[in-house]
């Protein structure tokens, strides 16, 4: 941090501009990646629809998991 | 047969089989769409049956019959528990529309439709339990499921007192219904849906004429409820197959476009699949995977609340009896859900209250899974049961 003290004002200004530009590029890249991941997930909507159906099995599995956890703790 | 002619015969056979398969697969969606149309027709007939049955069974005493639910809290609990048990707010609201057409006072029905909103969110909460084995995934999935609960609970906290004090929803519903029911006579002439369902509804009414009014009415109500249950179940299943491609397109189009687009796509996807539970349950695995954040999921669930109103509105167009009241309650459901989004999402300090609450609950429940179980039993059954007990004593 301390080396910034020796930089000229113009150098600091340039650094800020570069950093801001890099940051916005990084944010855009991050958003692009997030959206690409979301596109992939939506492409698998048929599979999600199957796993998103209400079933008593998920309740049974959840209860079995609770029992399992309880036994482990004992 | 020489090898050359054998291969030609194979090619011809293959071509014939593939042509047949292509024609069969193109026929299948047509048949499925016809099945959807027939099921929707029976859904509307069933709501008409409930209306007629309720009117026949109660005569002019519908108000007295539901006197226990004049306490708005009891109505809310009835709507919540009934929807949580049946797993479909569309079914419950359609039944309520039928009951209103048959004489159930609108004021009694309003808290019931509010309760239906709460009850329907149990489906995605149970779906989220399937992610229990992965801690982080479970925290995300449970939060994505309960954000819908918290939104609906907050909506009731805001609008139930307002409704009790000023009757704002009843007034708005009445104003909207009056746009569609100008006069009984003119409506009768224009209402093709009602005319088309009349043969079935009238036929069913005639078939129970020999029985006592009470028993005949009760039979019509039970038959209507059973038909609604099955039609909504199968329409949902068929539409899921038929509309998955379109739902994908809508969701792809909404990516990166902000909350309004999310609300709109949640609404359209729900209209397409005819089930808010399906839309909100779909969000659970999408959130569980980590691809979608809770703030991105949230607008979809708000849209689902709006989209689900279409079923009851459709049903209200063709009821026998008090059509103005039936349309009023259907519009109240729509108004309530639209206002809920406008008020809660529109006021900055309220906007992310459900998100924060769901995030906290998701994180807490992932640490101690018993909390998830206690939450489901408590919010959907225990607290409503206790409230019902207390309100019946008072």
HADDOCK unambig.tbl for C-alpha pairs under 7 A between the chains (distance, minus, plus):
assign (segid A and resid 34 and name CA) (segid B and resid 291 and name CA) 6.70 0.50 0.50
assign (segid A and resid 35 and name CA) (segid B and resid 255 and name CA) 6.67 0.50 0.50
assign (segid A and resid 35 and name CA) (segid B and resid 256 and name CA) 6.86 0.50 0.50
assign (segid A and resid 37 and name CA) (segid B and resid 291 and name CA) 5.90 0.50 0.50
assign (segid A and resid 38 and name CA) (segid B and resid 291 and name CA) 5.40 0.50 0.50
assign (segid A and resid 38 and name CA) (segid B and resid 292 and name CA) 6.60 0.50 0.50
assign (segid A and resid 39 and name CA) (segid B and resid 252 and name CA) 6.38 0.50 0.50
assign (segid A and resid 41 and name CA) (segid B and resid 286 and name CA) 6.67 0.50 0.50
assign (segid A and resid 42 and name CA) (segid B and resid 248 and name CA) 6.19 0.50 0.50
assign (segid A and resid 43 and name CA) (segid B and resid 248 and name CA) 6.93 0.50 0.50
assign (segid A and resid 45 and name CA) (segid B and resid 248 and name CA) 6.91 0.50 0.50
assign (segid A and resid 46 and name CA) (segid B and resid 244 and name CA) 6.83 0.50 0.50
assign (segid A and resid 48 and name CA) (segid B and resid 282 and name CA) 6.27 0.50 0.50
assign (segid A and resid 48 and name CA) (segid B and resid 285 and name CA) 6.24 0.50 0.50
assign (segid A and resid 49 and name CA) (segid B and resid 282 and name CA) 6.06 0.50 0.50
assign (segid A and resid 52 and name CA) (segid B and resid 127 and name CA) 5.90 0.50 0.50
assign (segid A and resid 52 and name CA) (segid B and resid 281 and name CA) 5.15 0.50 0.50
assign (segid A and resid 52 and name CA) (segid B and resid 282 and name CA) 5.43 0.50 0.50
assign (segid A and resid 52 and name CA) (segid B and resid 285 and name CA) 6.98 0.50 0.50
assign (segid A and resid 53 and name CA) (segid B and resid 127 and name CA) 6.84 0.50 0.50
assign (segid A and resid 54 and name CA) (segid B and resid 123 and name CA) 6.06 0.50 0.50
assign (segid A and resid 54 and name CA) (segid B and resid 126 and name CA) 6.95 0.50 0.50
assign (segid A and resid 54 and name CA) (segid B and resid 127 and name CA) 5.82 0.50 0.50
assign (segid A and resid 58 and name CA) (segid B and resid 127 and name CA) 6.72 0.50 0.50
assign (segid A and resid 58 and name CA) (segid B and resid 129 and name CA) 6.08 0.50 0.50
assign (segid A and resid 58 and name CA) (segid B and resid 130 and name CA) 4.85 0.50 0.50
assign (segid A and resid 59 and name CA) (segid B and resid 126 and name CA) 6.80 0.50 0.50
assign (segid A and resid 59 and name CA) (segid B and resid 129 and name CA) 6.72 0.50 0.50
assign (segid A and resid 62 and name CA) (segid B and resid 129 and name CA) 6.02 0.50 0.50
assign (segid A and resid 62 and name CA) (segid B and resid 130 and name CA) 6.67 0.50 0.50
assign (segid A and resid 62 and name CA) (segid B and resid 132 and name CA) 6.43 0.50 0.50
